Amino acid sequence: MAKVFSTKTHGVLDYLTVGQLLAMPRMLGWNKGPTQWLTGMALGTLANSVVTRYEYGPLKLLPVRGHLAIDFMQGLLFCAFPLLFPKESTGVKATVVGLGLFELFASLSTETEPSYGEQVSQYTDQITDTLQDATDGLRAHEIGA
């Protein structure tokens, strides 16, 4: 499948999705069950985004491929919404399934590596951290000597 989204664009979509999942059911007056479920999905999306090694992931622990695999599974869960909440209105079910279909599309059509500049930035950060740790260790050794 052609890669439509860069990791940078995907990161923006992730954080917008968090806001959407939190706001939409409340603004539309949805029932408590779907609202709580979407809140949990929003928090999962936020956690997934924060730990991902892409432009907007501050912790950079999870490779983009792992992030996209989680997104794919989340898309499947969105698509299963009608089975999980069969008594919800057709409009609510269709909206959540639509979100799931977009999530599946985005997970399959996002590049799996951040841009070259982002990769260089990550390595520079690692080198800076290593040098800082070494400097701190030397200072601690000098003070203790």
ZIWOCOR-V286611 format. One record per backbone hydrogen bond with DSSP energy under -0.5 kcal/mol. CO is the residue of the C=O (numbers start at 1). NH is the residue of the N-H. If there is no record, write none. Layout:
<<CO:NH> <CO:NH>>
//
This chain:
<<2:4> <5:111> <6:10> <7:11> <8:12> <9:13> <10:14> <11:15> <12:16> <13:17> <14:18> <15:19> <16:20> <17:21> <18:22> <19:23> <20:24> <23:27> <24:28> <25:30> <26:29> <31:35> <32:36> <33:37> <34:38> <35:39> <36:40> <37:41> <38:42> <39:43> <40:44> <41:45> <42:46> <43:47> <44:48> <45:49> <46:50> <47:51> <49:52> <50:59> <50:60> <51:61> <51:62> <52:54> <52:60> <54:57> <56:58> <62:53> <63:67> <64:68> <65:69> <66:70> <67:71> <68:72> <69:73> <70:74> <71:75> <72:76> <73:77> <74:78> <75:79> <76:80> <78:81> <80:83> <80:84> <81:85> <85:88> <89:93> <90:94> <91:95> <92:96> <93:97> <94:98> <95:99> <96:100> <97:101> <98:102> <99:103> <100:104> <101:105> <102:106> <103:107> <104:108> <105:109> <109:4> <109:5> <115:119> <116:120> <117:121> <118:122> <119:123> <120:124> <121:125> <122:126> <123:127> <124:128> <125:129> <126:130> <127:131> <128:132> <129:133> <130:134> <131:135> <132:136> <133:137> <134:138> <135:139> <136:140> <137:141> <138:142> <139:143> <140:144> <141:145>>
//
